[in-house]
Amino acid sequence: MLSPWIFNYSKGTQAELWIPIISGAVAISYTLFTDAEFGIIKKIKLSNHFLLDLLLGSFLVAAPKLFDYTGYVYLLPYLWIGLLKIFISLAAGNTLHSKHIEQSPRALHLNQSFKSFIHQVQHMNASLQKTFHRERKSITH
C-alpha cells in the first residue's frame, strides 16, 4: 500500500501509483473479514483468505506486463512483493489450515467411521492372536 513512497516511484504513471494502494486496501479489507485470530468480522474462511492472497499475489506479479511497466518498478515492488505473497499464501495455506479445522460434518463422520473400522480390525487381530496362541499351546502340550 505504501510501496510507491517507500520504493520512491510515486511520481510514475497513475497505474503504478494506484495499483499498490488499491491492492493493499483490498488485502486489509479481506483480512478484517477472515475467520481467524486477526479477523474482526469473521465471514471469510481461512482457506479462502489464502486463495485471495494467492490471487492478489498473482495479479501483482502480472501487473507490470498488463500495464506495460519496465525497470525498477517492474522488479522490486510488483514482482518481489507479488512472489512473496504467493509463497506465503501457499506455505501458510498448507501449514496453518490444519490448525483451523474447516471440515464438513460428512468429513468428520468419515473420520469417525475410519477410526471405528481401525478399532474393529485391531480387535479382530487381537482375537485371532489369542486363538492362535491357544491352539499353539494345545499342540505343544
C-alpha angles and dihedrals in degrees: 000000000000096000095108089064098033093052093034102239097116091117092061126098122315091253091052089053103040103039094068092044093050093041090052092048091049092049092049091047097053090042090059089052095048119115096234140091093286097045121100104190097028102207101128121072115238091241089056089049089057090048090053089049089052092049093046092048090049090051091051091051091048097041097085090056094041093051097032100244121166140191124001097002090054097049111041115028102029106029099039098038090045092049091046090051091049092048094047093047092051095044095043092043090058099042104034098040091075090056093054103055111213098167122148119236088252091056090050090049091051090049091052091046090051091050090049091050092050090049091052092049091050090049092050090047091052091048092050092048091051091049092047091047091050092049091048091052092049091051094050094048 
